[in-house]
Amino acid sequence: MRDIAIVGMGCRFPGAANLSEYWRILRRGERQFRAVPPERWDHSLVHTPQDRRARAGTYTDRLATIDGVDQFDARHYRMSPRRVQSMDPQHRLLLDASREALQDAGWERRPFDRESTGVFFGLNINEYLELVPDVLTMPSATLPGALLNMAAANVSQYFDLHGPSFAVDAACSATLVALHQALGHLASGECRVALVGGAYLALEPRTLLSFSKVGAISAGGVCRPFDKDADGFVLGDGAGVVVLRPLADALADGDRVYAVIQGIGSSNDGTAEGPMTPRSGGQLTALRRAYADAGCPPGSVGFFEAHGTATVVGDAAELDAITELRRSEPAEPTEAYLSSVKSLIGHSLGASGAASLIKTALMLHHRTVVPMPPTQSPRPDDLAAAKLRIPLAAVPWEHTGTDPRRAGVSNFGFGGTNVHVVLEEAPRSEPADPPEAAADDQPQLFVFSAATLDRLESHLVRFLETLQDTPDLPLSAIARTLAGRKLLPARLSVVAGSPAELRSRVQQARSALALGRVGALGEGLYAAAATLPEADRAIALVFPGQGSQRPGMARDLYGRFLAVRAGVDYWNALATAEPGGFALLDAVYGPDSDSPEGRRRLTGTDVCQPVLGAFGVALARFAAGLGVTPAVSFGHSVGEFPAAVLAGALDDAECAGLLLSRGATMRGAESVRSGGMVAVRATAAEAEPLVEGLDEVWVACWNHPRQLVFSGTAQALAELTARCERAGLTVTVLQVSNGFHSPLLDPVLAELTGDLADRRITAPESVFVSSVSGAVEDDPAALRELWGRHAGSPVRFADSVGAAFAAGARVFVQVCGGAGLLGAVRRCVPEPERVHCVAFTDEEPDEARTFLAALGQLTVLGVDIDLPALVPAGATLATLPPSPLAAESHWHPRVASRVPAPPSAPGLAAVERGGPAAAYRPAQPSAGRPAEPAPAPAPHRRPPPAPSPCPPRCPGPPPRPPRCPYAQSSSPRDRTP
């Protein structure tokens, strides 16, 4: 099987809660062995360090464990707590790892072929079943919770996957056997995508005691593969899942490829000295089959991830097979490293193949060889002859020649099932075009999420650790990775334009969240503990009127987003095609647009009205395409017309023609009689006496209860200004070309009405509020009449805001021109605490920061924004910590309280009668797991069976255990390769 890409990975291993942390401990070579945690079992009852042959104990107290294996987010996976209580925690870990692997692949929000996605898991031990109640008292969910196959079925059911779905048991090689099955289905075309993984958890001492009895467990509590002091392995937890698909599909879809599977081979040892005794010949067969399948010579491999059980027999057999493989090649092999991840995280049995596969894929991806702890080989000459060496420090994976970097991964199981996989590095991508490479200099939007606020804060800590570990991560890759994730309730949006700024702002946000602060946390930062209720997410788009235009307005958005550019360019073409039209772009971006003359031109009604229409519609359409769908649209003054376009009452061409004609007509009115406008910060009652006797001053805009705008002649406005100043009221002179919304426009109303007669006006498709009436309008005839007197009628903006609020709008978004209208919105709504105000632009271009921050805030509030559409083309994926769920303890009461099972379901005490374990008693429950009484056995009508006449054990010496890959034999023959 060739050219199968690993495109996503998720895992939980000792010391590593996620993929990023796993890479961290691999790079640092940190061993994760520790004493048996008290929440697993009371190990003092079975610990017999003075007696390695104890029948009822073990000489070790070391494990490599995962913390919090009782934690699971049942609500997220749509499962009842009762069902989860009975579910093997291995199944839960595989569900979480599958979610994280799909998230890591960038597929959470992206469609993929679920019909042809299979799930293939390797599992071989279920210790949880030994701890739940016996058959007389077990709940109905116990059986499906215990069946190994349900681990795969749960993943298929939750993610709605319809390909093959099953678990395989091949002892310690279970995961790679599952991989072999997956590759076969991919080769046949039955699957286009496969999830492959495995899990193991040490939940009770039975397995540890069993391996201790055959001498497989390290007495020193350290796993030392290929070391002269190796004395066995340390039992370890683990769960890992990878996402596979054909390389051609992955490259076509722009997936990040960790590594490429080029071949796989499997075998069985056949006849052996015992069921657990390895044979190098059987392993060599699997190796040769894998390289034949891959079509590459074994000598081209630069790294071997060995099974590495750290036992005399097991290590010798494996080393014999690898050295023979390399010696038998006709060509001189390249230098290669030999290693085993068991040296760090122990032996996770059926999940050990997942640990090795994920480790090797990460090494190929990062082109880094990670270290083993200090190791002294008992056979240095054999290693040297085979050109093998053990890495003792993290080093760059140097590579020469035309072949790609290659690695081999071995997985062997007792019973003799051997599997070897050949991996290659991903093909090198072509260099990015200059525009794409430059995209990383632009500010990006980063949205983080978690199930709760405290988990969001801890998630940011892990993210900062990842940034510290990998400081060269491109901003665009981080943005793409986060944008592809399904968002959880607690959210944070961050806008940053450099790695240093991103770190600083995330640290700022993390500090604020730690104090319980939400909302606006600083520039470019917005957070919430949960999204708004759906009823409070309805959006009103607010379009500004004259005075909001600026030379160079929205230049950053026009230059960065093709959809904005296309929208403005379309209006520009419409404007230049109209009789007497002009180039809108020249008026805004022309070489003289920011000169005094250019500003005067842009202020003119004939220019600014179509300009505001063009930019308002283009920005709003782009935002709507991203998910900012307006429930209500309205505008201030001329902003009413682009609002009508978004509501569906006018199309673009009709609106462009209307604004060009209307603007020119209104500009003509200035030659008949002109005036100006002033804004007064006062209530209507305060302003009323100030206008007495001023016949040429009129209220033009009712903006909010404490602001009115007056139009009038220059002389009348000067008198009004003087009166306001004497009364202590603030007055602002507006930069406009006439006194709009007043009788000064009466001379052209007939012409404006006549122009509207031929315009196509349709019923709005969404709620539209007119600033002429200050009410919702849906009749085309009424709109035609209102717009006919629009230029001379006062703007009832305060009433419009109230009508939008009454129509359900709770999120008010000013489309362009800054945020000048939003202050009025806050003052006009009856319940300001229920309203959120957002501006798409600043008054001046700012590298799209305001726009991105607005989309981020909307996302945090719960609006479904198409975040991937904001990511620069060609951006890659980054390996980041997964978004944390709201995991809670789901532990069966018997497990939580550590009450031994009743005799009808034999537990450790029943098996080891007469030994120290007979005194096996409950350990104290761990924090967060309150002890609960075990359920009482259900009444049974039949009397219990009579005791068996046979004693629990037959007298006589215990049988001699067979040699196995883990046995520490004292026989010189056993120590010889």
N, C-alpha and C positions, 0 to 999 in steps of 0.2 A: 504494500500500500504506500503510495507516494503522494507528496504534495498535499498534505492535510494540515491546515493552519490551526494553531492554538491562538484564539482571538480574545479570550477572556478567562480569568482565573479568580477563584475565591477560596479562602482557606481559614482554618483555625488550627494552630499547632501550639505546643507548649511555648509560652513566652511571646506568642504572636496572635493577636486578636484579629488580624487581617493580613492581606497580602503585603502591604507596605512594611508592617512590623516583621513579617517573616523575612523579607529581604534584609531588614536591618540586623536581625540576629544572625542571619547567614553571613553577611559581610563582616560582622564582628566576631564570628566564631564563638558565640556565647552558649555554653552548655546550660541546659534547663532542668537539671536533675535536682530533686528536692525530696524532703520527707513526705510520706503519705499524708495528704491534708486530712484533718479530722472530719471534714464533711463527707469524705468518701467512706471511711470506716475507722473503727478504733483499732489501729494497727498494733497497739501494745499487746493485744490478746493473741496475736499470731506471730509476733516477732520473736524469733529464737536465734539471735546472732551467734550464740555459743554452740549451736548444734546445726550444722549444715545438712544433716540427714533427718531432721525432725519430721515425724510423720504428720504432725498437725500444725506446722508452722513454716516460716520462711526466714532465711538468714539475712534478708535485706529489708530496708525500710525506705528504699528510694523508688520514686516514680518520676515521670515527666508528664505533668498534668495540665489540662486546660482549666482556667478559672471559669466559674459561673455557668457550668453546663446545665444547670437547672433553669437558666434564664431563656425565655422564649416569648415572642410577641404573638400570642394567639389571635388577637383581634386583627392584626395585619394580615395574617394568613387565613382569616375567616374560619377559624376553628374554635370549638367550644373548649373552655378550660377543662371540662371533664375528659374530653377526648385527648387533649394534650397531656393531661396527667398520666394517662395510660400509654402514651407514645414513647417508644424507645428514644432517649435523647440523641442517639446517633442519627435518627431520622430527622430530628429538628435541626441538628447541625448541618445536615446535607441540604435541607431546605434553605437555611441561611446562606450556606456557601454557594448554592445555585443562584440565589438572588444576587449575591455579591459578584459572582462570575458574570452573569448577564449584565449587571450594572457596569462591571469593569470593561465588558465588551462594547459598552455604549448602546446597548439594545433595549434598555428599559422603556424608553419613549419611542424607539425606532421599530417599525414593523419588521418582522422576520418570518421565515417560513415555519410557523408553528405546526402546520399539518405534517411536515416532514422532519420534525425534531424529535429525536429519540433520547432516552435517558438510560444510562448504563452504569450501575454502581457495583462496587465490590465490597462485600460485607461477609463476616464469617462468625462473629460472636455477638450474642445479645445478653449482656449481664443484667440489664434492667429487669428482664423477665424474672430473674431469680429473686428479685426484691419486692415485686408486687404481690398482691394476695394470691392465695391458692385458688384453684378452680371453683371452690365452693362460694367464694366471696368476691371473685374478680368482676369488675364491671364489663359491660358488653364491648367497650372499646379496647380491651386488653389484647384480644387476638389480633385485630388489624394493627394495633400499636406495636406488636412484637414481631410480626412476620417481616423477614428481611426484604422481601419484594416490595413491601409498602413504602420503603424508603424512596424507591424510584417512582412508584405510583403517586405518592404525595406530590412530588415535584411536577409530574405530568399533569395532575389534576389542578394544582394551583396556577401553573403557568399556561394551562390549556394547550398542552403539547400532545400531538396525536401520532407520533412515531413509536417505534418499539420502546418498551419501558420495563426493565427488570433488573434484578440483582443477581450477581454470581458469587459463588463461594469457591475460592481456590486457595484457602488458607492465606498465607502472607503475600501471595502474588495476586490476590483477588482484584485489586484495582487495575493492574495491567492486563489481566485476563478480560476484565470488562472493557478496557481500551481496545483489545484485540477484537472483541465482538463489535464494538462501535465502528472500528475501521472497516470491518467486513460489510456492515450495513451501508456505510458511506460509499464503499467501492461499488456495491450493487445498485446504488441509486435509490435504495429504499429510504435512506435518510439524506437530507441535505445539511442538517445540523445535528450535532450530538453533544449531550452533556455527559461527561464521564467523571467519576469520582469514587471515593471510598471514605469510610469512617471507622473509628474504633474508640471506645471509652472504657477505661478501667473503673468500674463502679463498685465492685466487691472483690474480695481477695482470692476468689477461686482460681482465676487464671494465673495470677502471680504465684500462688502456691503450687499450681501444677507445673509451671515452668521451673520453679525452684527445685522441685523434686527430681528433675532430670539435669540439674546443674546448668541450666541455660541462662540464669539470671546472674548478673555481675554481683559478686560479694562486696566489691568495693564501691558499688553504687555509681559506677561510671562506665559508659559504653565507649570502648576503644577499638574501633575497627582497624584491622591490619597493624595492630600494635603488639609488641612482644609481651606487654603486660595485660593484654586483653583477657578478660575472664567472664565474658558474657554480656548480654545486653541489659538495658534498663527498659522496662515496659513503659510505653508512652501513649498518650492520647493523640488523636489527630482526625482532621476532616479536611478534604480538599475536593474541588470540582474544577474542571476545565471545560471550555466551550470550543468545539471543533467544527470546522467546515472546510470544504475544498479551498485550496489556496487561490485558485482563479476567482472564485466567488468573493473571497475576502479582499483581494486586491481591487476587484471591480467596484466593491462597495466602500472602499477607503477604510477598511478595518485596520486597527493596529495589530500586527502579527508578532507575538512573542517568539515563536519558533515554528518550524515546519517539521511534521512527522514524515519521514521518508521510508521507513520500513519497520516491520515488527516480526519477530519470530518467537515461537513457543515450542515447548517440548515437555516430555516427562522423563524422569530418570530411568523408568523401567525397573528392572530387578535391582534391589539395593539391600544392604545389610539390615535395614529396618525401615519402617514407614516414614521415619523422619531423618534418615541418613542421606545427605546430599551426595551426588556424584558429579565430578567435574565434567565427565563425558556428556552427561545429559545437559548440563549448562552450556557446554561448548556447542552442542547441536542447536540450541536456541539462538546463540550468538551468530552462528554461521547462517542460519535461516534468516535472521533479521537483516544481515548485510547483503545477502542475496536478494532479499525483497527490496532493499533500498537501492541496490545497484551501485554500491560504492564499496571500496576496499576498507576493511577494518583499520588498516594502517593510516587512513586519513582522519581518524577520529582524534580530537585533541583533548577530550575529557570523558572519563568513565565514571558515572555515578553508580557505584556498586551497591548491591543489597547490603553487604557489610554488617553481619550480625555480631561481630566482635567475639566469635567463639573460635576455638582452635580448629575444629573440623570444618565449620562453615567458611571461615576466611580462607583456609588452605584450599578447599575445593574451588572456591570462586577465583582465587588468585591463579590457581593452576589453569583454569579455563581461559582467563583473559590473557595470560602470558602465552599459552599455547596458540591462541587465536592470532596474536601478533607475531609470534615466531614463525608461524606457518605461512605468512604472507611472502610472496616472491619479492616484492619491493620493500625497501627499508621503511619501517613505519615512522611517522612523525613523533616528536615528543608529545607525551600526553600526561594528563593529571589523573590520579585515582583518588576517589573520595567517597564518603558515605554520610548522608545527613543524620544517620542514627547517632553519630558522635555528638550531636547537639541536642536532638529531641527524642532520642530513644527509638524503640521499635513500636510502631503503631499498628502492627499486625496487618489486617486487611487494608488499612489506609497508608501503609508504608510506601506503596507505589505512587500514591498521589503526592506524598511529601517529596519523593525523589523527582518525579516528573515536573512538578511545579518549580522546585529548586533549579533544575537544569534549564527549563525554559526561561527563567529569570536571568540566569547566567548568560545565556545566548543573547537575550534581549539587551542586557546591560554590557555585554562583552567584557565581563569580569569573572575571574575565577575566585571563588570564595574559599576561605581556609577551613581546614580541620584543626582541632586543637593539637598541641604538640604530640607527635606520633613517632615512635621508633619501630621501624619495621623489623620483624624477625628474619626477613628474607630480602635484605637490601640488594644483594647481587642479582636475584631474580627480577626485581623491579628495574634495576639498571639495564639488564640484558634486554628487557622488553620495552626499554625507553619509557618507563612509567615513573612518575614521582608524585608524592603526596603534597598537596599545597598547604603550607603552614602560614600563609598570609594572603590577604586579598590583593590580587594583582590584575592588571589589565590582561585580557585574553589576547595575547599577541598572536598574529596570524600572518602567514606569508603564502604565496601561491595563488592559484586561480580558483581552487575549490573553496566553498564556504566553510565557516566554522562548523564542526560537527561534534556531536556528543552521543554517547550510548548510556542507556538507563537499564539496569537489571533489577529484576524482582523475582525472588524464588520463594516457594512455599513448601512447608513440610508436606509430605505426600509426593514430592518430586516434580511439581508443576513449575516450569521455568519460563520466564518471558524476558525478552530484551527488545528495547525500542531504540531506533536510530533517529536522532533529531538533527536539524540544520538550523542555522540562523535564518531569519527572514531575509528575503531578497532586498537589496538596497534600493531605496526609492530614488527617483530622479530629483535633482536639486530643485527647490521651489523657485518659481519665477520671482523676480524682484518685487512685484506688488505684494505677493503673498508673504515673502520674507519680511517686508516692511510692515506687515500688518501687526507684528508683535510690538511695534512702537506705539500703537494706538491703544487708548483706554478700552478695557473690556469689562463686561458685566459678569460677575461671579455670584451664583446663588447657591448657598449652602442650606441643607435642611436636615432635620432630625425629628424624632417622634415627640420630644419634649424639649423645653428650653435648657434644662440642665444637660441633657445629652447633646444638644447643639453646642453648648459651651465646651464640653469635653471633646466633641468632634473637631472644633477649631484648634484645640490643643494638639490633637493628632495631625491635623493638616499642617500646622506650623512645624511640627517635627519632620514631616515629609519634606517641606520646603527646605528645612535645614539640611536634611540628608541629600536632597537632590536640588541644589540651588540653580541648576541650569534648565529647569523645566520651563518651556516657553509659556508665556501668558495665554496664548491662543490655545495651547493644548489643555491647560487647566480649565479655561472657559468652555472648551468643547466637552471635556469630560463631565463637568458639573451640569452643563446644559442638557446632556443626554440622560439625566437621571429623573426618575419619578420623584416628585417632591413630597416630602412628609410635612406634617402640620407646622412645626416650629421652623421658621425660615429667617435667613439673613441674606440681604443683597449687598454687594460690595462693588464699587466701581474703582478701578485702579489702572494706571498706565505704565507701571514698571514693577519688577519683582520686589524692590524695596518698598514701594508704596503699598503693594498688596500685603506684604508682611506687616507693615505698620498699621494698616487699617484693620486687618484681621485681629491683630493684637488689641487695638482700641476697642473693637466690637466685643472681643472675648472678655475684656475687663468690664465692659458695661453689662454684658449678659450675666457675668458672675455676680453682679450687684442686683440682678433682677430687672434691669432697665430694658425697655423695648421702645419701638417707634424710631424716630430719627435719632441716630446715635452719633452723628457727625457728618461731615461732607461725604456724600456717596455711600452712606451706611443707613440701612433701614432693617428693622427686625420686628418680629411678632412671635408670640408664643403659640398662636394658632391663626389659621386663616379666618376671614370674616364669614359669617353665615352667608349662604348663597344669595339670600334676599338682599343683603347689604353690599353686594358686589356690582350692582347695576351701575353702568357707566354713563355719564353725560359728557359729551364732547362740547367744549365751549370755544367758540371762534371769536377772536378779537376784531375790533373795528379799526377805523383809520387812526393813525398815530402809533400803531404797533409796528409798522414797517421800518426797516433799517437797511442801509447799504450793507451788502454782504450777509444779509440775514440767512440763517440756516446753511451757510456755506459748508460747514462741517458735515451736515447730514446729506447735503446734495453731493458732496464729493465721496462720501463713504458708502452710501447705500444706493444700489442701482435702482431700486424701486422708487425712491424719492426722486432721483435724477430723471427717471423715465416719466414720472408724473408731471414734474415741472416742465420738462422738455415738451411734453404733449401740449400743455397749456401755452407754452411759448410759440409752438407751431400754430396753434389756433389763433393766437393774438396777432401773429405776423400775417396770417392769411386773411384777416378781417379787413374790409375797406377802411383805410385810415388807421390800421393797426400799427403795432410797433413790437420790438423784441423786448419781452419782459426781462430776459436775462441781462441785457445790456443795462437796463435801469437799475438792476440789483448788483450785478457783478462786473459791469463795464469798467473800463479804466478810469472814468471820471465820475463813477457812481458815488464816491465818498467825498467829492469836492463840494463846495458850497452850492454850485449850480446843480450838481447831481442830486444833492439832498432836496433842493427846492423842487426839482422835477419829480422826485419820488414822493414828495408831499402832496403833489397835485392829485386831485380826485381822479382824473383820467388815467393816471399811472398806478396809484397805490391800490385802487379797488381791484383791478384784475390781478395785480401782484399778490395781494392778500388772498384772493380767491385761489390762485395757482398754488401758493405754498400751503395754504390751509387744507385744500383738498389732497394735495400730494402727501403731506405728512399724515393726515388722518387716514387716507387709504392705506398707506404703508403700515401704520399702526394697527388698522383693522385686519390686515393680512397677517399680522403677528398675533392676533387674538384680542386686541382692544376693540371689541365690537360694541358700538354705542347702543344703549337702550333708549337714550334721549339725545337729541342734537339741538343746539340753539346757539345764537351768536349775539354779539353786541354790535349794534349798528349794521355796517356792511357785512360783518361776520355772519349775519343771518343767511346770506346766500350760499357760501360754502357749506354751512350747516344743512341747508336744504338739499344740497347734492348728497351729503352723507346720509340724509334721511330718505333719499330716493325721490324727492319732489322735482328735482332738476337733474339733467345729465350734464356732463362736463362741458360739452360743446355749447349747450344752451346757456349754461351759467357764464361761460367765458364771454360769449357774445353779449349777454345781458350786462355784465359788469363793464365791458369796453364801451358799449353804447351809453349806459347809465352814467359812467364816470365822465365821459366826454360831455354829455348833456349837463351834468351838474357843474362841471368846470366852466361851461358857458354861462351859467347863472351868475358867476362872479363878476362878469362884465356888466350885468344889470344892477346888481346891488350885493355888496359883499359885507362880511362881518367876521367874527371870531368866536371863540369859546373859552370859558374859564370853568375850572372845577372848584367848588366851594365845600369845605369840610363843615357841614352844618345839617341840622335836621330841617325838614320842610317848615316847621313852625318857627325856627330861628331865622330862616331865610326870607320868610314871607314879608315881614315889615321892611326888609332891606331893598325889596324891588318895587315898593310902592312909588308910584309916580314915574317909573321908568318904562315908557311905552315901547321901547325897542329892545327889551330884554325878555327872554322866554326860557322856561325850563326845557332843556333839550334832552337830559338823561336823568332818570331816577336810578342811580347806580346801587345805592344801599341806604339804609335809614340815616346814615350820617354823611352822605355825600350826594350832592346834586351838581349837574353840569348845566351852565347857562350859555345860550347863544344870544348874540345880539350885535348891534353895530359897534364899531370901535369906541365911539364916544360914550354910549350907554354902558358898555362893559367897563370902561375906565371909571365911571361913577360908581358902579357896583363894587368894583375892587376897592375903591377908597372907603366906601361904607363898611365893607367887610373888615378891612384892616382896623377901622375905628372900633368895630365891635369885637375885635380880637379873634376873628375867624380866619383860618388859613385859606388862601386863594392861590391856585396854580393856573397859569396861562397855558393853554394847550396849543401845540404847534400844528395847526390845521389851516386850510386855505379858505375856509368860509364858516359861517355860523350854521352848521347843519342841524337838521331836525327842528326847524323853526320856520316861520312865515317867510324868511329870506329866500327859501327855495320854492315858494309858491309860483313864481313865473315859469318854472319848468315842469311842474307836476303833470300838466296835461300831456306834455311830450313824453314823460316817463310812462304815464298810463297808456298812451298809444303804443309805445314800444312793447309793453307787456302783452298787448292784445294778441300778438302773433307768436308769443313764446309758448312752448309746450311745457305745461305744468301738470304734474300727475299727483295722485294721492300719495303721501309719504308712506314708506314701507315700515318705518319705525316712528317712534314718538318724535314729533317736531314741535318746538315751542317758538312762537313768533315774538320778537321783541317789540313789535308794534302793538299787539294786543296784550302781551304778557301772559298768553294762554296757549294751551295745546291747540294746534290747528291741523286738520286733516282733509279739508275740502279745497280742491284746486281753485274753485271760484272765489272762495274767501281769501285764499292766498294772493290771487291776482289783484283783488281789491286792496288788501293790506299793503302789498308791495307798491301799488300805484301811489299811495300816500306816505310810503316809508320815509322818503327823504325829508318831508316836512313835519312828520309826527315825532313826538318825543320817544326816546328809547325807554321802555319799561323793563329795564334789566332786573331790578329787584323782584318784580312780579314774575319774570321769566324763570328766575332761580327758584322761586317758590313753586311754580308750576312743575318744573323739572323734579323737584323734591317730592311733590305730591304724586308724580308719575312713577316714583320708585327709585330715582337716581340717588345714589349715596356716595359715589366716587366721581368727582368733577375733575375733568382733565382739560386744561387749557392747551390748545393744539400748537399755537405758535405765539410769537410776540412776548415771550417771558411769562411772568406769573401775575401781571397787573390785575387781572379780573378775579383772581382767586380770593383775594382779601375781601372783595365785595360778596363773593359767594358765601364765605363763612359768616358774614354779617346778615345775610338774607335768609338762611335756612332756619326753620323753626327749632331743629334739634342739631346744633352744630357739633355736639359730641359724637353724633353718628355719621358724620361726613368726613371724607378724606379728599384733600385737594392736591392735585399733581400737575406739574408743568412739564411739557415736553421739551421746551427750549429755554435757554437763558436769553437775555436781551441781546447778547453778543455770542458768536460761535465759541464753543468751548471744547472742541474735539469730541463732540457728541456725549460728553459726560452727563449733562442734564437729561438728555433723552434716555440714555442707558439707566441712569438712576431712577427715572420715572418708571421705566419698564420693570426695573428691579422692585420698586415699591409696589407696583401693581401685582407682581408675582407673589410677593410676601403677603399681600392682602388676600390672595386666592384667585386672581385672574389667571387663566390658563394661557400664558404667553409662550409663543413658539421660540424658546430660547436658542435652539440649534440654528435657527435662521440668522441669528446675530453673529455667529461664529465665522471668522474669516475662512474663505475657501482654502482648502489644503491643510487646515489645522489637523494635527495628530491627536491621539489620545494620551493621557497621562495616567500613571498608576497612582491612585489616590485612596485614602481610607474610605470605606463604604459609609453611606448615610446610615446612622444608627437608629434602630427601631426602639420601641418602648417595651423592651424585654422585661418580663416579670418572672418570679419563681413559679414554676409549674412542676411540682414534684409530688409523686404519690405520697400520702401521709405515712405509709409504712417506710418509704425510703427517707422521707424527711426526718422521721423520728428514729430511724435505724432499728426498728423493732425486728427481731429475727422472724423469719417466716415460720408458719405453723408446720407441724410434722407432716401434714398431707402434701406440702410443697417443700421438700427437704432443702434446707439452707446449709450454711457452713457448719453450724452446730450439729445438725443431723448427720452430716457426712463424716465429721471428725469426732465422733463420740469417744469420750475417754481421754482426749488430748486437751491442750490448753484452750482450744476453741470451744470446748464444751461450756466454758464460762463466758462465751461471747455475749456481750451485753450491749444495749444501745449506747452509741456515742451521743454527745451533746449535739443538737442540731446546729447547723451553721446559722450565721446572722441572716435574717430575712426568711428563714424557713422554720416557722413555729412548729413545735412538736405537736402532733395530733395523735389521738389514740388510733390504733389499728382497728379497722372495722371488725365487728364481731362476726364469727362464722354464721352463715345462714342456718336456720333449723333444718335438720335432716331427719327424715322419717325412719330411715333404715338404721339399725344399730351399727356401730363401727365394726370393721372386720376384726377377727381374732388375731392376736399377735402371731407373727411368724415364728415357728420353732427354730428357725435358723438365726444364729447370732448375727449382729451387724457385720462382723468380719470373721472370716475363717482363720483358724490358727495356722501358724507356719510362717516362714520367712517371707518377706515381701519379694515379689518378682524383681529381677534385675531390669532396670529400664533400658530400652534400646538406645543405641547411639543416634543422635540427631544433629542437625546443623548447629544446635545450641549447646550440645553436651561438652563438658570439660573433662576429657578423658586423660588419665594418667599413663595410658599405654603409649610407649614410644612409637608404636606403629601408627596410632591415631594422630600423633603430632607430626608425622612425616607426610609431605604432600603426596 
